[in-house]
Amino acid sequence: MQRILIVLALAILLLPAPHPSKPKDVRAGALLVTARALPLSSVDPALRRVGALDYLGGWSLESDNPGFGGISALIATPQGDVLGLSDSGILTGFHVGMGEARRRPFIAPLPVRRQDRFRPWWSWDSESLTHDPATDRYWVGFELLQAICRYGPGFARVEACRTWPEIMAWPKTGSIESLARLPDGRFIVIGEMGMTQDGKHDSLLFAGDPAEQDTPAPIHMRYTPPKGYRPTDAVAIDSRHLLVLNRRLTLEDLFTATIAIVDLPARMTPGTDLKSRTIARLAPPLLADNFEGLAVTREPGRTIIWVVSDDNHEFFQRTLLLKFGLPNRLLEAS
């Protein structure tokens, strides 16, 4: 019965509706984050591999700042600088690992356009984030608003926002969980609960910036996740590979997650099936929680995968940040 109650509570918390745990008012300022190193497995502390991935480190993150937590999207650098975005429109920047930090830890709300200041605080349910390093611009997907907004360098201001009928057709409680920018400037959005007639996840391919008014309508594709899982984030590894984070909540294991690769076809057309192949599964006794954020960086000779969990600002969940090495053979073989 206790596990049933926990699952019910977590299921309710996953809905992007206002609840007392989410912070209403957060002011920009400095942030102190404590990072406690964790083994991958509670049974075998020496375990350094899960599926095809090498475990390079993991941390439980804590802060006395009430605005910290609820991280649903992620950007990272090889040096360990991390930018997290919560599901309340809160940015948090901090550093983990042995490298030297390039920025001071901070916390700040996303900027809001003047015409949007009337919206209630809980409507800014930011669930996805992507970045163009060439221009230092950012794109954020808002689940309840079902909108995609572009932000200027350093998140200084909102440059553009747009809603799309293709996204408005998805359930508000499961829309823009995944937003990825491809190297050629196209964007892929995967609906968490926006389903096609054959039970796959409706996915949209934008030929250009989805926040701009002159961008043409996207084409519909289909994402096939690992059985029983739903996508919670996606990031492009390169022009041929998309990495997708998938989540499941069950009575037996509570939260589990899979990390999967999609081999992108050279030509994506309406109806293209984005088939995933699982490369790792995070489930007890391994570190497991409500994993929602995914990022990719590169170190000499290998690709690095970062995964973060959303603690829903609840005492019985954790903000976990995990770092994995992706063997080059997994990309070269496809």
Sine and cosine of phi, psi and omega as CSV:
sin_phi,cos_phi,sin_psi,cos_psi,sin_omega,cos_omega
0.00,0.00,-0.63,0.78,0.00,-1.00
-0.88,0.47,-0.66,0.75,0.01,-1.00
-0.92,0.40,-0.59,0.81,0.04,-1.00
-0.89,0.45,-0.69,0.73,0.01,-1.00
-0.90,0.43,-0.62,0.79,0.02,-1.00
-0.90,0.44,-0.71,0.70,0.00,-1.00
-0.89,0.47,-0.68,0.74,0.02,-1.00
-0.89,0.46,-0.67,0.74,0.01,-1.00
-0.90,0.44,-0.69,0.73,0.00,-1.00
-0.92,0.40,-0.63,0.78,0.02,-1.00
-0.88,0.47,-0.63,0.77,0.04,-1.00
-0.92,0.39,-0.64,0.76,-0.01,-1.00
-0.91,0.40,-0.46,0.89,-0.01,-1.00
-0.95,0.32,-0.32,0.95,0.04,-1.00
-0.95,0.30,0.71,-0.70,-0.06,-1.00
-0.98,0.20,0.80,0.60,0.03,-1.00
-0.94,-0.35,0.34,-0.94,-0.02,-1.00
-0.91,0.41,0.68,-0.73,0.15,-0.99
-0.57,-0.82,0.36,-0.93,-0.17,-0.98
-0.86,0.51,-0.38,0.93,-0.08,-1.00
-0.95,0.31,-0.47,0.88,-0.04,-1.00
-0.96,0.28,0.66,-0.75,0.00,-1.00
-0.96,0.28,0.69,-0.72,-0.01,-1.00
-1.00,0.07,-0.69,0.72,-0.09,-1.00
-0.80,-0.59,0.84,-0.54,0.05,-1.00
-0.78,-0.63,0.79,-0.62,0.02,-1.00
-0.98,-0.17,0.55,-0.84,0.03,-1.00
-0.91,0.41,0.63,-0.77,0.01,-1.00
0.11,-0.99,-0.16,-0.99,0.02,-1.00
-0.96,0.28,0.38,-0.93,-0.05,-1.00
-0.66,-0.75,0.73,-0.69,0.08,-1.00
-0.94,-0.34,0.88,-0.48,-0.01,-1.00
-0.87,-0.48,0.74,-0.67,0.09,-1.00
-0.99,-0.16,0.79,-0.61,-0.01,-1.00
-0.91,-0.42,0.91,-0.41,0.01,-1.00
-0.97,-0.24,0.86,-0.51,-0.04,-1.00
-0.92,0.40,0.60,-0.80,-0.06,-1.00
-0.74,-0.67,0.58,-0.82,0.16,-0.99
-0.96,0.27,0.38,-0.92,0.00,-1.00
-0.92,0.38,-0.61,0.80,-0.07,-1.00
-0.86,-0.52,0.67,-0.74,0.08,-1.00
-0.98,0.21,-0.24,0.97,-0.01,-1.00
-0.99,-0.13,-0.64,0.77,-0.03,-1.00
-0.80,-0.59,1.00,-0.02,-0.05,-1.00
-0.88,0.48,-0.30,0.95,-0.03,-1.00
-1.00,0.04,-0.09,1.00,-0.05,-1.00
-0.90,0.45,0.78,-0.63,-0.04,-1.00
-0.79,-0.61,0.32,0.95,-0.02,-1.00
-0.53,-0.85,0.65,-0.76,0.11,-0.99
-0.70,-0.71,0.86,-0.50,-0.08,-1.00
0.86,0.52,-0.81,-0.59,0.01,-1.00
-1.00,-0.08,0.06,1.00,-0.12,-0.99
-0.98,-0.22,0.56,-0.83,0.11,-0.99
-1.00,-0.06,0.78,-0.62,0.01,-1.00
-0.99,0.14,0.89,-0.46,-0.06,-1.00
-0.97,-0.24,-0.21,0.98,0.02,-1.00
0.36,-0.93,0.42,-0.91,0.04,-1.00
-0.46,-0.89,0.55,-0.84,-0.07,-1.00
-0.66,-0.75,0.59,-0.81,0.22,-0.98
-0.99,-0.11,0.85,-0.53,-0.12,-0.99
-0.97,-0.23,0.71,-0.71,0.01,-1.00
-0.65,-0.76,0.46,-0.89,0.06,-1.00
-0.44,-0.90,0.54,-0.84,0.07,-1.00
-0.98,0.20,-0.21,0.98,0.03,-1.00
-0.94,0.33,0.86,-0.52,-0.06,-1.00
-0.90,0.44,-0.30,0.96,0.01,-1.00
-0.99,0.13,-0.19,0.98,-0.03,-1.00
-0.98,0.20,0.63,-0.78,0.03,-1.00
0.90,-0.44,-0.07,-1.00,-0.01,-1.00
0.90,0.43,0.44,0.90,-0.12,-0.99
-0.94,0.33,0.84,-0.55,-0.04,-1.00
-0.90,-0.44,-0.17,0.98,-0.01,-1.00
-0.53,-0.85,0.36,-0.93,-0.24,-0.97
-0.50,-0.87,0.61,-0.79,0.23,-0.97
-0.71,-0.71,0.64,-0.77,-0.06,-1.00
-0.66,-0.75,0.30,-0.95,0.10,-0.99
-0.88,-0.48,0.36,-0.93,0.02,-1.00
-0.85,0.52,-0.45,0.89,-0.03,-1.00
-0.97,0.23,-0.18,0.98,0.01,-1.00
0.98,-0.20,0.17,0.99,0.14,-0.99
-0.98,0.21,0.78,-0.63,-0.11,-0.99
-0.83,-0.55,0.70,-0.71,0.11,-0.99
-0.88,-0.47,0.91,-0.41,0.01,-1.00
-0.95,-0.32,0.54,-0.84,0.06,-1.00
-0.83,-0.55,0.83,-0.55,-0.04,-1.00
-1.00,0.08,0.19,-0.98,0.03,-1.00
-0.99,0.15,0.29,0.96,0.12,-0.99
-0.86,-0.51,0.27,0.96,0.01,-1.00
0.96,0.27,0.53,0.85,-0.04,-1.00
-0.92,-0.40,0.80,-0.60,0.09,-1.00
-1.00,-0.03,0.68,-0.73,0.10,-1.00
-0.74,-0.68,0.80,-0.60,0.05,-1.00
-0.90,-0.43,0.74,-0.68,-0.03,-1.00
-0.40,-0.92,-0.01,-1.00,-0.08,-1.00
-0.72,-0.69,0.63,-0.78,0.10,-0.99
-0.73,-0.68,0.33,-0.94,0.06,-1.00
1.00,0.03,-0.18,-0.98,-0.14,-0.99
-1.00,-0.06,-0.21,0.98,-0.01,-1.00
-0.93,0.38,0.19,-0.98,0.00,-1.00
-1.00,0.03,0.76,-0.65,-0.01,-1.00
-0.92,0.38,0.65,-0.76,0.02,-1.00
-0.99,-0.17,-0.17,0.99,0.04,-1.00
-0.61,-0.80,0.44,-0.90,0.03,-1.00
-0.97,0.23,0.60,-0.80,0.05,-1.00
-0.86,0.51,0.66,-0.75,-0.05,-1.00
-0.50,-0.87,0.26,-0.97,0.14,-0.99
-0.66,-0.75,0.66,-0.75,-0.05,-1.00
-0.30,-0.95,0.60,-0.80,0.10,-0.99
-0.96,0.27,0.45,-0.89,0.11,-0.99
-0.88,0.47,0.58,-0.81,0.11,-0.99
-0.92,0.39,0.48,-0.88,-0.05,-1.00
-0.79,-0.61,0.67,-0.74,0.07,-1.00
-0.91,0.41,0.49,-0.87,-0.03,-1.00
-0.81,0.58,-0.66,0.75,-0.05,-1.00
-0.95,0.30,-0.16,0.99,-0.01,-1.00
-0.97,-0.25,0.06,1.00,-0.10,-1.00
-0.95,0.32,-0.21,0.98,0.03,-1.00
-0.98,0.18,-0.25,0.97,-0.08,-1.00
-0.93,0.36,0.59,-0.81,0.04,-1.00
-0.91,0.41,0.46,-0.89,-0.09,-1.00
-0.86,0.51,-0.56,0.83,-0.09,-1.00
-0.97,0.22,-0.18,0.98,-0.01,-1.00
-0.97,0.25,-0.30,0.95,-0.02,-1.00
-0.99,0.12,0.91,0.42,-0.06,-1.00
-1.00,0.04,0.98,0.20,-0.06,-1.00
-0.98,0.18,0.90,-0.44,-0.12,-0.99
-0.90,-0.44,-0.21,0.98,-0.06,-1.00
-0.56,-0.83,0.43,-0.90,-0.12,-0.99
-0.45,-0.89,0.69,-0.73,0.13,-0.99
-0.60,-0.80,0.21,-0.98,-0.23,-0.97
-0.56,-0.83,0.58,-0.81,0.15,-0.99
-0.94,-0.34,0.97,-0.26,-0.06,-1.00
-0.90,0.43,-0.40,0.92,-0.02,-1.00
-0.93,0.36,-0.60,0.80,-0.02,-1.00
-0.95,-0.31,-0.16,0.99,-0.07,-1.00
0.87,0.50,0.54,0.84,0.09,-1.00
-0.99,-0.15,0.44,-0.90,-0.07,-1.00
-0.81,-0.59,0.52,-0.86,0.10,-1.00
-0.83,-0.56,0.70,-0.71,-0.03,-1.00
-0.83,-0.56,0.70,-0.71,0.08,-1.00
-0.98,-0.20,0.81,-0.59,-0.02,-1.00
-0.96,-0.27,0.86,-0.52,-0.13,-0.99
-0.95,0.32,-0.78,0.62,-0.03,-1.00
-0.93,0.36,-0.65,0.76,0.02,-1.00
-0.97,0.25,-0.33,0.94,-0.04,-1.00
0.80,0.60,0.70,0.72,-0.03,-1.00
-0.79,-0.61,0.40,-0.92,0.11,-0.99
-0.86,-0.50,0.80,-0.60,-0.02,-1.00
-0.87,-0.49,0.57,-0.82,0.08,-1.00
-0.95,-0.31,0.65,-0.76,-0.03,-1.00
-0.87,-0.50,0.56,-0.83,0.00,-1.00
-0.95,0.30,0.09,-1.00,0.00,-1.00
-0.78,0.62,0.71,-0.71,-0.01,-1.00
0.93,0.36,0.26,0.97,-0.06,-1.00
0.84,0.54,0.57,0.82,-0.05,-1.00
-0.92,0.39,-0.56,0.83,-0.02,-1.00
-0.34,-0.94,0.28,-0.96,0.12,-0.99
-0.99,0.12,0.82,-0.57,-0.02,-1.00
-0.99,-0.10,-0.56,0.83,-0.04,-1.00
-0.24,-0.97,0.48,-0.88,0.08,-1.00
-0.61,-0.79,0.52,-0.86,0.06,-1.00
-0.44,-0.90,0.61,-0.79,0.18,-0.98
-0.97,-0.25,0.44,-0.90,-0.04,-1.00
-0.79,-0.62,0.68,-0.73,0.04,-1.00
-0.87,0.50,-0.50,0.86,0.02,-1.00
-0.91,0.42,-0.53,0.84,0.04,-1.00
-1.00,0.08,-0.57,0.82,0.04,-1.00
-0.87,0.49,-0.37,0.93,0.02,-1.00
-0.97,0.25,-0.25,0.97,0.02,-1.00
-0.99,0.12,0.39,-0.92,0.10,-1.00
-0.88,0.48,0.67,-0.74,0.01,-1.00
-0.88,0.47,-0.47,0.88,-0.03,-1.00
-1.00,0.06,0.21,0.98,0.03,-1.00
-0.26,-0.97,0.83,0.55,-0.08,-1.00
-0.95,-0.30,-0.99,-0.15,-0.21,-0.98
-1.00,0.10,0.93,0.36,0.07,-1.00
-0.99,0.17,-0.45,0.89,-0.09,-1.00
-0.79,-0.61,0.81,-0.59,0.01,-1.00
-0.63,-0.78,0.90,-0.43,-0.06,-1.00
-0.80,-0.60,0.66,-0.75,0.08,-1.00
-0.97,-0.24,0.81,-0.59,0.04,-1.00
-0.99,0.14,0.38,-0.92,-0.04,-1.00
-0.85,0.52,-0.44,0.90,-0.02,-1.00
-1.00,0.04,0.09,1.00,0.07,-1.00
0.99,-0.10,-0.02,1.00,0.12,-0.99
-0.99,0.15,0.32,-0.95,-0.02,-1.00
-0.80,-0.60,0.58,-0.81,0.11,-0.99
-0.87,-0.49,0.79,-0.62,0.07,-1.00
-0.88,-0.48,0.77,-0.63,0.01,-1.00
-0.91,-0.42,0.79,-0.62,0.03,-1.00
-0.99,0.17,0.79,-0.61,0.02,-1.00
-0.91,0.40,-0.66,0.76,-0.01,-1.00
-0.80,-0.60,0.18,0.98,0.13,-0.99
-1.00,0.09,0.95,-0.30,-0.18,-0.98
-0.95,-0.32,0.48,-0.88,0.12,-0.99
-1.00,0.03,0.13,-0.99,-0.05,-1.00
-0.90,0.43,-0.45,0.89,0.00,-1.00
-1.00,-0.04,0.24,0.97,0.11,-0.99
1.00,0.09,0.20,0.98,0.05,-1.00
-0.99,-0.13,0.10,-0.99,-0.08,-1.00
-1.00,-0.03,0.83,-0.55,0.02,-1.00
-0.88,0.48,0.76,-0.65,-0.02,-1.00
-0.77,-0.64,0.65,-0.76,-0.08,-1.00
-0.90,-0.43,0.73,-0.69,0.08,-1.00
-0.94,-0.34,0.90,-0.44,0.01,-1.00
-0.99,-0.13,0.74,-0.67,0.00,-1.00
-0.95,0.31,-0.33,0.94,-0.01,-1.00
-0.50,-0.87,-0.38,-0.92,-0.08,-1.00
-0.90,0.43,0.89,-0.45,-0.04,-1.00
-0.96,0.28,-0.10,0.99,0.06,-1.00
-1.00,-0.03,-0.20,0.98,-0.06,-1.00
-1.00,0.01,0.58,-0.82,-0.04,-1.00
-0.95,0.31,-0.43,0.90,-0.05,-1.00
-1.00,-0.06,0.07,1.00,0.07,-1.00
-0.95,0.31,0.74,-0.67,-0.02,-1.00
-0.93,0.37,0.30,-0.95,0.00,-1.00
-0.86,0.51,0.60,-0.80,-0.02,-1.00
-0.97,0.26,0.28,-0.96,0.14,-0.99
-0.99,-0.14,0.49,-0.87,-0.01,-1.00
-1.00,-0.02,0.76,-0.65,0.14,-0.99
-0.83,-0.56,-0.09,-1.00,-0.03,-1.00
-0.71,-0.71,0.74,-0.68,0.06,-1.00
-0.96,-0.28,0.76,-0.65,0.03,-1.00
-0.95,-0.30,0.97,-0.25,-0.02,-1.00
-0.99,0.12,0.14,-0.99,0.18,-0.98
-0.84,0.53,0.54,-0.84,-0.11,-0.99
-0.84,0.54,0.77,-0.64,0.05,-1.00
1.00,0.04,-0.03,1.00,-0.07,-1.00
-0.93,-0.37,0.37,-0.93,0.09,-1.00
-0.83,-0.56,0.60,-0.80,-0.02,-1.00
-0.95,0.31,0.66,-0.75,0.04,-1.00
-0.86,-0.51,-0.25,0.97,0.08,-1.00
-0.21,-0.98,0.35,-0.94,0.02,-1.00
-0.49,-0.87,0.50,-0.87,0.03,-1.00
-0.50,-0.87,0.61,-0.79,0.04,-1.00
-0.98,0.19,0.78,-0.62,0.11,-0.99
-0.98,0.19,-0.71,0.70,0.07,-1.00
-0.38,-0.92,-0.27,-0.96,-0.06,-1.00
-0.95,0.32,-0.23,0.97,-0.08,-1.00
-0.91,-0.41,-0.12,0.99,-0.10,-0.99
-0.69,-0.73,0.75,-0.67,0.08,-1.00
-0.91,-0.41,0.75,-0.66,0.05,-1.00
-0.98,-0.18,0.74,-0.67,-0.06,-1.00
-0.79,-0.61,0.73,-0.68,0.10,-1.00
-0.99,-0.13,0.73,-0.68,-0.06,-1.00
-0.79,-0.61,0.56,-0.83,-0.11,-0.99
-0.80,-0.60,0.51,-0.86,0.13,-0.99
-0.60,-0.80,0.55,-0.83,0.04,-1.00
-0.80,-0.60,0.88,-0.47,-0.01,-1.00
-0.71,-0.70,0.30,-0.95,0.05,-1.00
-0.91,0.42,-0.57,0.82,-0.09,-1.00
-0.94,0.34,-0.76,0.65,-0.11,-0.99
-0.91,-0.40,-0.03,1.00,-0.17,-0.99
0.85,0.53,-0.80,-0.60,-0.05,-1.00
-0.99,0.13,0.73,-0.68,0.21,-0.98
-0.73,-0.68,0.29,-0.96,-0.03,-1.00
-0.58,-0.81,0.46,-0.89,0.15,-0.99
-0.81,-0.59,0.55,-0.83,0.14,-0.99
-0.95,-0.33,0.81,-0.59,-0.10,-0.99
-0.75,-0.66,0.44,-0.90,0.07,-1.00
-0.93,-0.36,0.68,-0.74,0.14,-0.99
-0.93,-0.37,0.82,-0.57,0.09,-1.00
-0.99,0.11,0.94,-0.33,-0.06,-1.00
-0.97,0.24,0.78,-0.62,0.07,-1.00
-0.93,0.38,0.43,-0.90,-0.01,-1.00
-0.88,0.48,-0.52,0.85,0.01,-1.00
-0.80,-0.60,0.92,-0.39,0.02,-1.00
-0.99,-0.16,0.82,-0.58,-0.08,-1.00
-0.81,-0.59,0.21,-0.98,0.05,-1.00
-0.80,0.60,0.76,-0.65,0.00,-1.00
1.00,0.00,-0.05,1.00,0.03,-1.00
-0.81,0.58,0.74,-0.67,0.00,-1.00
-1.00,-0.07,0.90,-0.43,0.04,-1.00
-1.00,0.01,1.00,-0.06,-0.07,-1.00
-1.00,0.04,0.74,-0.67,-0.02,-1.00
-0.99,-0.14,0.51,-0.86,0.16,-0.99
-0.81,-0.59,0.84,-0.54,-0.08,-1.00
-0.95,0.32,0.73,-0.68,0.06,-1.00
-0.92,-0.40,-0.24,0.97,0.05,-1.00
-0.29,-0.96,0.52,-0.85,0.07,-1.00
-0.78,-0.62,0.78,-0.62,0.00,-1.00
-0.96,-0.28,0.95,-0.32,-0.03,-1.00
-0.48,-0.88,0.45,-0.89,0.02,-1.00
-0.80,0.61,0.62,-0.78,0.15,0.99
-0.99,0.10,0.14,0.99,0.10,-1.00
-0.97,0.24,0.23,-0.97,0.06,-1.00
-0.85,0.53,0.79,-0.61,-0.03,-1.00
-0.53,-0.85,0.64,-0.77,0.08,-1.00
-0.22,-0.98,-0.32,-0.95,-0.07,-1.00
-0.99,0.11,0.96,0.28,-0.07,-1.00
-0.95,0.30,0.83,-0.56,-0.06,-1.00
-0.76,-0.65,-0.33,0.94,-0.10,-0.99
-0.91,-0.42,0.59,-0.81,-0.09,-1.00
-0.63,-0.77,0.66,-0.75,0.04,-1.00
-0.57,-0.82,0.39,-0.92,0.02,-1.00
-0.77,-0.64,0.73,-0.68,0.15,-0.99
-0.75,-0.66,0.04,-1.00,0.01,-1.00
-0.75,-0.66,0.70,-0.72,0.16,-0.99
-0.89,-0.46,0.29,-0.96,-0.03,-1.00
-0.79,0.61,0.89,-0.46,0.10,-0.99
1.00,0.05,-0.03,1.00,-0.02,-1.00
-0.35,-0.94,0.33,-0.94,0.08,-1.00
-0.99,-0.11,0.65,-0.76,-0.03,-1.00
-0.93,-0.36,0.70,-0.72,0.04,-1.00
-0.92,-0.40,0.76,-0.65,0.07,-1.00
-0.91,-0.41,0.68,-0.73,0.01,-1.00
-0.74,-0.67,0.68,-0.73,0.00,-1.00
-0.76,-0.65,0.50,-0.86,0.00,-1.00
-0.96,-0.30,0.50,-0.86,0.06,-1.00
-0.99,-0.11,0.90,-0.44,-0.05,-1.00
-1.00,0.06,0.03,1.00,0.00,-1.00
0.82,0.58,0.32,0.95,-0.03,-1.00
0.84,0.54,0.57,0.82,0.00,-1.00
-0.92,-0.39,0.59,-0.81,-0.08,-1.00
-0.92,0.39,-0.41,0.91,-0.06,-1.00
-1.00,-0.06,0.13,0.99,0.12,-0.99
-0.86,-0.51,0.21,-0.98,-0.05,-1.00
-0.77,-0.64,0.41,-0.91,0.20,-0.98
-1.00,-0.09,0.97,-0.25,-0.01,-1.00
-0.96,-0.29,0.72,-0.70,0.09,-1.00
-0.86,-0.51,0.87,-0.50,-0.06,-1.00
-0.88,-0.47,0.54,-0.84,-0.02,-1.00
-0.80,-0.61,0.79,-0.61,-0.04,-1.00
-0.77,-0.63,0.45,-0.89,0.15,-0.99
-0.98,-0.20,0.75,-0.66,0.00,-1.00
-0.98,-0.19,0.90,-0.44,0.01,-1.00
-0.87,0.50,0.67,-0.74,-0.02,-1.00
-0.88,0.48,-0.47,0.88,-0.05,-1.00
-0.88,0.48,-0.47,0.88,-0.01,-1.00
-0.92,0.38,-0.46,0.89,0.02,-1.00
-1.00,-0.02,-0.56,0.83,-0.03,-1.00
-0.95,0.31,-0.43,0.90,-0.06,-1.00
-0.97,0.23,-0.31,0.95,-0.08,-1.00
-1.00,-0.09,0.00,0.00,0.00,0.00
